[in-house]
Amino acid sequence: RPSISAVPSHPPSQLPSVSKEPTELPSLRPSISAVPSVSIIPSLQPTMSSHPSQEPSLHESDIPSITNMPTSQRTNLPSVSNAPTRIHSSSPSISSEPSLEPSISRKPSVQPSEHPSVSHWPTHSIAPSISRKPSLQPSEDPSVSHMPTYQSELPSVSSIPTIHIHPSIAPSISRKPSLQPSEDPSVSHMPTYQSELPSVSSIPTKHIHPSIAPSISFSPTELVGSKVVPCQDGDSEFKVILDTNRAFPFPQFETACMRSYERCPFPEGNINCLGSGSWKAESGRTFDYLATAVFYVRDGSSPSALKVFDLVKPSHQCARAFYKDQFQDFELGDSSLDVSGLWDPNDPNPIHITIIPFNFLGSGSCDNANNIKFQTERSLAVWLSPDEGQASDPGDGSVYCDVTLNPDDCLNLPYWDIEGNDLVLYGTLTDVLKNNAAAPGINIHIPRNYDLNLPINNNLIRFKISSGTGNFNSCSNFVQDGVSECKVDSATIGSYRPTTAKITVSGLGRINGWNALNEQKQNGYIVPDYVDLVAGDDVNTWKNNAKWYIDALLLSLASTSPDEFAIDISGIEVAWGSKLGISPVQLNSPYASDVYGQTFSHPAKLYDFKFVGNWIDGSDGPDMMGHGSFSSFTYTHTSGDNVKIAAPDTKREHLTLLQGSAGCAINLGSNGRGDIDNSAADGVYIHRVLYRKNDVWNGCGGYGGVVCTRSC
């Protein structure tokens, strides 16, 4: 397999010296009030003028409240005619080192209003009394040095930077090469770029981009390492820079990897958009694009401000940022969004922010504007994380894998084999669980700025081999070549190969489900129930659909570990779910009915977890159904049922939602799956919700419910 290093390929002289001091992270099991508290952003109806060019009135679910905002001076964005050009690199860089930005003299942040009726950023630190960090062990190996997050030293400048405008991006799966700044030491201004690409004077308003990943294959000659790829940035419609309190030369940095999620990512455009009408508001306006940016804020650092640049619509000069149930308006470009009051350096917790661009008619400034026109079609999610996950072997006897270094030690490609009289398609954790039965845990790390284009699951699908002369041998041949005739009588899906080992998945990287979603759209796959399977059918009729289903279960785990949490997930981003009617994230779920009797008493945990790009209906939020399961600081973007409370003693807190109309934000009971005694959802913040009066759910009719049971 290709050699992939977690250390960026830069000369040592360009890298800052980063020491990895161990930090003991406490176990995460708080005591939480069982009384649910659901907070929803206030009604969001702007005051519109009679200006003839004004856009149609927007529905209240699309736009934030805009009254009583503070005043400040607004600086216009630089002219796009002065946008820098880029150097066309001969080969894309696979380094995950973040883009470099110089230290820049900035205008002071906008001060919040003193008006008591306006909910703005707090001026004090916000942190719950209970630590929410994942229970991961620090590295004891002083030689381990992962990718530094902060930029190399650059000359200090005082000029205002220009905005980088992305040239047109075709629906081709190729990416733009990485950009290299000028290396001329005499240059004391913002690094400029040269380009062989088209002129930036023709800037697109939309980027069609299927998330790029190698095609999924079940070839036995392929290695898991081929499914691990560095994130290749270049198609985001936004750029985000984070200022911190660190001393020069590392006071600010730009995220090394911004990811984009189009609702219509296919070349056919609107013909094959995801989610159909699930993302259309009462006004007719749609939500079509989400960009994400994740920052790792190191120990000893505190974030101070965010700078956001709109790369494709510079006419949108302002934006509204939502954090929990608060908001702040700010100017895009060189001005800053103050986030210093959201971070407690003594007990930092993740910060999940949603940003929506807008402009306004008439005079005023971004934080004191009338006649606001929000661009509800696009949003930006910014995540600040205090933990990077288990970045090295904890030395506790578990099987440890960094997917950029030794992925084959923990994962296998799905494969066929014969077990007894069954032909079985096995999931990706099969070999590590079979070969390490005595290990106390399986610990998988997905580093930031990397994509894993393979699911993590211990699922399997069983086909009962038909009797008959020679059929068993023929099925053995099918295992070897994948094409020989193999007659089967029946099939069972939704099965797990449960383990007694604790399963931990951490890091700030992504599990990318694009390949399975694309296969579903191109081939019309649905969840197989095999009611049409007739005894004596050739398994070749069913094999492709079965392989797609295993691939679509992006994070599907069953464990009976006696640990406080049998499954522990933190930091990662799971994206591009397929239409399953359930969630692509299954954690000790009864939807694997053959083993739920073993797993129901074993809780799972989610911390700083992101679930995005789930435009298609039927791609629900995580199914956590072990009694006593717990989540804290989750960001979920889905058209279907979002937060599903489906087991006793479930505690869910600090939940940020982007909600389409095919499901409800809070689903109590998961459609009657089981009792939910002593469960709570505490701190629910719905930053986008698109319900309409003509929505029809299961024959119920009328508006969908923010809190519901999905029954009439």
N, C-alpha and C positions, 0 to 999 in steps of 0.2 A: 504494500500500500504506500501511497505517497507519504513522505516524511513531513509531518506538520509540527512545527515548534510553537509552544505557547509564548516564546520570547520574541519580540519584534526584531526583524532583521535590519537593524540600524547599527552603525558603528558605536562602540561603547561610549565614545566621547560625546555622543548626542543624547545619551540617556541619563536622566537624573538618577541619583543614588537613592534607592528605595529600600528601607529596611522593613521587614515583615515581623513586627513585634506581635507575639501571641496575645490574644485577648480572650479571656475566659467568657464564654457566652452561656448564660444561665438557661436552664430548662424552661420551657414555655408552657405553662398550664395555669392560667389566671383563674381567679374567682370573679365571675361576672354576674351581674343582676340578671335574673331570668325575665325581666320585663322588657319586651322589644321596644326599641326607639327608632322610628323611621323618619329621617329628615329629607325633605325634597326641596330643591331649589324653588324660590318663590315664583309666582306667576310672572311671566316674562313678556308682557305686552308693551311695545314701545309707543311713544307718542309720534304719530306720523303727520307730516305737513302735507299741503296740497300741491307740493312741487310736481310739475307735470312729468318729470322723469323718475318719479318715485316708484320703487318696486311695490308689488302687492303687499297688503298687510299680512304679517306673519302670525302663525298660530302661537298661542302662549307657550306651548311645549317646546318651541324651537328657540326662543330668544330669552336672554336674561333680563332681569329688572334693571332699569337704567336711570332711576331717579336719585336725586340727592348725592351726586358724585362730586368729589373734590376737584379743585381747579389746579391746573399746572400749565406750563408752557409746552407747546408742541413743536417739535422739529420735524420738518418734512424729510422724507426719505431721499437719498441721493437719486439723481436722474439715472435711469437705466442705460442711457447712452454712455455713461461713464463706468459701466460695469466692467470688471476686469475680465481679461481673457485667460485661457488655460493652456497649459502645456499638454500635448497629447503624448502620454507615455506609451512606449512600445509594448509594454506588457503590464497588465494590472498588478498592483502590489497586493500581496496577501497578508501583509503585516496588519495586525489589529491595533497598532499604535494610533492614537487619535490624531485628528488633524491639528495642525499647530496654529496657534493664534498669538500675536504679540500682546504684551501688556499695553493697554490703551487707556488713555485718560478719558473718563466718561463723565457725562453730566449726572448730577445727583439724582437719586431715585425720587419718584413722585411721593410726596407725603400723603398719608391717608387723611380722609376728612375727619374733622372733629364732630361732625353732625351725628348725634346719637342714633338716628334712625337708619344709618347706612352700615351694613355688615361688611367690613373690610378685613384685610389681613390683621391678625392680632399684633400688638406691639410687644407681647411677651412670648416666651417660649411655650410651646404646646407639647406635652408628652404625657401619656397615661402613667399611672402609678405603677403599672406592671410592665416589666420588660418583655418585649415581643420578639427578641432576637431568636433565630433558630438555634437549636441545641446542637451546634457543631463544635468539633474540637479543633483548636488551632494547630498549625503546623509546628512540629518540633525540629524540622530540618532547616537550619539556617541558610543552607545553600540554595533553597528554592526561591526563585525570584521571578514572579509573574510580570505580566505586562504593566509598565508604569502608565498611569492614567493622565499624568500632567505633561504639559508640553515642554519641549526643549527651550532653552533660553533664547530669546530673540531680542533684538534692539527695542528699547522703550520708544514709544511714539506718542505724539499728542494729537495727530490728525484723526479725523473721523473716518472709519473704514467705509469702503464702498460695499455694496451688496453683491454677492455672487449670484448671478442669474444662470440657472441651468438651461442649456440649449435643448432643442427638441429631442425627445426620446421616443423612438419608434417602438412598436409592439415587439420588436425583436428581443430574444432572450439574452442578447449580449448586453454587457454593462459598459458604462464609460470607464476609462482607466482612472486610476487614482491620480490625484493632482499633487504636484510637487511645488512647494514655494520657491521663490527665488533664493539662490544661495549667495548672492552678491552681498558681502558684509558691509558695503558702503550704502546699501539701501536702508534708510531709517524710517520708512513708512510701511503701511500695510503691504504684505507680500502680494505681488501681482502674478498673474498667470497668463500664459499664452496658449493659444488653441489652434488646432487644425479643424475644429468642429465648426458647424454653421454659425453665422453671426447671431449674437444674442438679441439683435433687434427684432427677431421673430420668435418671441417667447410663447410657448404653448400654454394653454390654460388648463390642460389635463395631461397627466402622464399615465399611459396604459402600461402596467408592469406586472406580469405574472411573477411572483416571487421565484427567484431562480434557484434551481436545485437539480442535481443529477436525476435522471429518470430512475424510478424504482425498479429494481430487478431482483429476481430470486435465483440468479445464477450462482451456483456453488463456488465459482472461481472468483467472485467479487468479494472484497473485504469491507468490513464496517467502516474502515477509515475513509473510504471513498464517499461516505455519506456525511462526513464532517467537513464543512467548508467555512472559511472566513467570511464574515459579512462583507459584502461589496457595496459600499455606499454609492450614492450618485443620483438617485431618482426621487429623493424626498422633495416635497414642495416647501419645506421649511428648513431653516438652520437654527440651531439653538446653542448658545454659549452660556456656561455657568461661571459666575464669579464666586470666588471663595475668600476666606480670610487668611489663606496661606501667604507667606511672604514671597517676594520676588525670588526666583524667576517663575514661580508656579502659581500665580494668583487666579488664573482662569483657564478653562479648557473647554474644548468643543467635543461633544460626544463623537466617538469614533465610528459609530454605526447608527444611523437613523433608518428606520424601516417604514415602509409605506404599504397601506392596505386600500386598494381600490375596490369599490363595490362592483364595478364593471371591468374586470381585469383581462377579459378575453378579447382577441382581435375583432370579434363580431360586435363589440361595443354593447349597446343597449339591448341587443337581441338576447344576450346571455348574461345579463346582470344577475347578481346574487341577491336572494331575498325578495325578489319580485316587488310587491307593494309594501313590504314590511318596514321600509325606511322612508315612507312618504307621510308627511304631516297633513293635518287638516287643510292647511293653506295650499297644498300641492307641492311645496318645496321638499326636496329630498336631502338625505344625509348620504354622501357618496364617497368620502375620502377620510381616512384616519392615518396620521403619521405618529410614530412613537420615538421617543428618545429616552435612554436610560443612562444615568450617571452613577458611578460608584464614588461616594464621598468617604475618603479615607479617615482612619482614626486621627483625631487631632485637628481635623478640618471642619469648617462649618460653611454651608452655602450662604451667600449674601444676596445675590441677584441673578436673574435670568435675562438674557437678551435673545429676542426671537426675531428672525428675519423671514419675511414671506418672499420666496424666491420666484413665484410665478404670477402673483397678483400684487405688485407693489402699490397699486392704487388703494389697497386696504391698509390704512395707516395705523390702525388701532386694533386692540384685541381685548377680550374679557377673559380673565383667568379664574377658574373655579377651584377652590380647595375645600374639601368637605362641604359645609353649608355656607361658606363665605365666598366673596368674589372681589376682584380688583380689576379696574380698567387701566390699561397702560399703553404706551406708544411703542409700536413695532420699530425695529431697527436698532439704532444706537442707544436708545433709552432703555431703562431697566425695569423689571418687575422685582420688587423687594420681597425676598423670601426669608430674610434673616430671622424674623420672628416665629417661623414655623419649625425651627430646628433647635432641639435641646442638646448641646454638645456633651452633656453629662449622661444623657440617656437618649440617644438619637433613635428616631423611628422613621420608617419610609415616608416620603411625601409623594402623593399622587395628585397631579394637577391636570385639568382639562382646559384647553385654550381655544377660543373661537374668534376668528378675525371679524372686524367690522370697520365701516367708515361712516361718515355722517354728513348731513347737509348743513350748510350755513357756517356760522362762526362758532368758535369754541375750541376745546382741546379734548384729547382722548378721554380724560377723566372728568370732563364737564361738558358733555356733548348732548345736543338735542337731535331729533330725527335720525336716530341710529339705525343703520341697515346692517344687520348681521349677515355674514356669509355662512349660513347654516349648513351648506353643502360640505364644508370641510371642518375638521377639528384636529387638534394636536394634543397628544398625551405626553407629559413630561414626568419621569419617575426618578426620584433621588433615593438611592439605596445606601444604607450604612453597612451592609454586609455583602461580601462577594461570594459567599458560600464556602464549602469545604475545598479550599484551593490546593490541598496536599493531603497525602495519606495520614489519617489520624493515628495510625498505629494501634488500633484497638482490636485487631484480628479480622476486621471486615475485609471483603474484597473491594478495593478502591480503584476507580478508574477516572482519569481525566480524559474526556473523549477526544481531545486534541493530541494525546500522547499514547494511550494504550486502550482504545475503545474496544478492541476485540477481546479484552480480558473480562468485559462485563456484558457485551452485547453480541448478538448474532443476527444475521439476516434471517427472516422467516424461511422455513424450509419444511419439506414433506418427509415423513417417515412412517413406519408401521409399528404400531404398539398393540400387541395381542392380535385381535381380529379387526382393528381399526386402522384406517388410513388417516393420519393426523397432520394438520398444518399447524406448526408451532410458532409462537411469538418470539420476541427478540431477547427475552431474559431466560429462555429455556436452558441453554447450555451452562450459563454461570450458576444457575440454581441446581442443576443436575450434578455438576462437577464440584460444587462447594456446599454440599448439604449440611456440613457442620459449622459453616461460617455464621457468626452472629448477625451479619448484616451485609448488604450490597450498597455501596456508596458511590454514586455517579455524579461527577462534576462537569457542568457545561459552562466553560469560561465565557465571560462577556466578549462580545464581538464575534461569536461563532454561532453557526447554525448546525443543528443535528437534523438531517433530512431522513430520519428514521424514527418510528415510534419507540417508546419504552413500554413494554407490556409483557405480562406472563399469561396472555390469552392463548387459546387453541381452538381449533375447529375439528371435530371428529366425523368421519364418514365410516359407516359400517360396511365392511367389504362383503360383497355378495359371495355366496357359495357357488361352486361350479368348477369343473375341471380346468385347471390352468389359470384361473382368475387371480389366485393369490400371487402366483409367480408374475403374472402380467402387472399386478399392482406394484410388486417389487421393482419391476422395470420402470414403472411410472416414477417411482421415487428417484431413480437414477437419471432418467432422461426427460421427465416432465411431459411426455406426449403419448406414451404407450396407453392402450386402452385399459381401464381399470373400472370394473363394474361395482357399484355401491347400491345399498338398499335404503339408507337413511342418513341423516346428518344432524349434528347438535352444534349450535353456535352459542356464544356467550359463556363459554367455559373458561375457567382459570386453571392454572397449575399453581395452587397456593403454596406459600413458603413459610417456614417459621422464622426466616431471617427478616430483620428490619430493612426496609427499602428507603434509602435516602437519595433524593435528587436535588441538587442545589447549583447555584451559579447565576450569572446574569446573562447567559446565552439564551438561545431560542430552540424549541422543538418546532420544526416547520412542517405543517401538514399540507403544503400546497400540492405536492404530487398526488396524494390521495384525492383531494378535492378536484383537481384537474381531471383525474381518471374518472371520477364520478360524473362530472359534467360532460366529458367527451363520450362516455360509454353508457350513460344512463343507469349506472349501478344503483341498486337500493339494498337496504339491509336484508340479507337472505333469511327467509324463514323456512325454506325448503319444503313448503307444503306441496309444491309442484314436483318434487323429486319422486320419481317412480322407481320402485325396486328394479334393479338391473340397469339403471342409467349409467352412462360413462361419466366418470368424474371430470373429464375434460370439459363437459358442458358447464360445470360449476366452479372450476378451479380459479378462473380470473376474478369472479365476484368474491370468492372466499379470500383471495389474496388482498383484494382491495379492502375488505372489511378489517382484516388484521392491521393493515397499514393505517386505516382511519381511526383506530383506537390509539390516539396519540400518546396518552399517559394513562394506562389502564393496569391497575396493580391490585393484587390480593395478598395479604400477609396476615399470619396469626402470631406475629412476634409478641412476646410478653412485655416488650418495652412500653413505656407510657404512650407513645405514638408508634404504631406498627409501620406507618408510612409517614415520611417527613419530607415535604416539598417546600423549597424556599427560593425566592429570587427569580426563577425562570419565567420566560415568556412562552406561552403555547399559542400557536396561531394557525389560522386557516382551517377551521374545523369543517368536516363534511356533514351532510345531512344524514343523521343517524336516528332521529327521534329520541335520542338520549344524548348525553354529553360525550365528547371525545375524551373527557377526563373522568375515569371511573376509579374510585378509591374505596376498596372493600364494599362494593356495591351489590345489592341484591339482583341487579340485572344479570349477574352471573349466578343464576339460581341454584346451580348444582353445588356451590360451595358456600353460599351465604350463611348456612347454618354453622359454618366454621368461623366466619370472619365477622359476624355482626357485632360481637363484643370487643372488637379491636379497633380503636379510633385512629383516624388519620389527621394530619395537620397541614394546613397551607399558611405560608407566611410570605408577604411581599410578592404575591403571585399575580401574574398578568395573563389574561385570556382574551385575545383580540383577533380581529379579522374574521369574526364569525357572522358574516352578513347573511349567510344562507339560513333559512328557517330550519328548525329541527336540529340545530347544533347548540344544545343547551349549555348552561353553566355547569360547573363541576358537580358530579354526583358523589357526595361524601356520606356514606351510610353506615359506617361503624359507629356504634353507640359511644357518645362522648367526643365525637370529632370536633375539631376546633380550627378556625381560620382567623387571621388578623392581617389587615392591610392587603386587600385584594382589589384588583381593577379588572372588571369583566365587561366585555363588549359583545353582546349577542342579540340575535333576533328572537330567539326562543326563551323558555323559562330561564331566568338568570340565577337568582339565589334560591336554592332548593333546600328547604328544611325538611328532612325526611327520616330522622332517627332521634331517639330520646337523648337528652343531655347534650344536644348539639349547641355549640356557641360560635356565633359568627359576628365579628366586629370590624369596624373601619372598612366598610364596603363601598367602593365607588363604582357606579354603573353607567353604561351607555346602553339604552334599551330600545330595541325595535318592537314592532307591534304584533309579532307572531307568538308572543308569550308574555308572562307577567314578571315583574321585577322581583317580587318575593312570592315564591310558591310554597304554601304551607301544606305539608304532607306529601308532596311530589305525586299528586294525582291519587291519593289514598294508599300510598305504598306502605305506610306503617304509622305507629304512634310517635308523637313528637313531644312527649311530656318533658317539662323542665328545659325547653330549648329557647334560645333567644337570638334575635338579630339586632344588635345594638350599634347604632351609628351607620345608617344607610343613606348614601348621598347619590342621588340620581341626577347626573349632569346633563344627560340627554334622554328624552323619552318621546316616542312618536306614536301616540295613540290617536285614533280617529273615531268619530261617532258611528261610522258604518262598519267598523271592525266586527267580524263574526268569529267567535271562538267556540268550537265544539257545539255549535247550534245555540249558544247563549245569546248572541247578538249584542249590540251596543258597545260602549267603550270597554276596552280591556281593563283589568284591575291591576293597580300598582301592587296591591296585596291581594292574593286570590288563592283559591283551592282548585281552580280549573274544573269545576263541576257546576251543574245547574240544579 
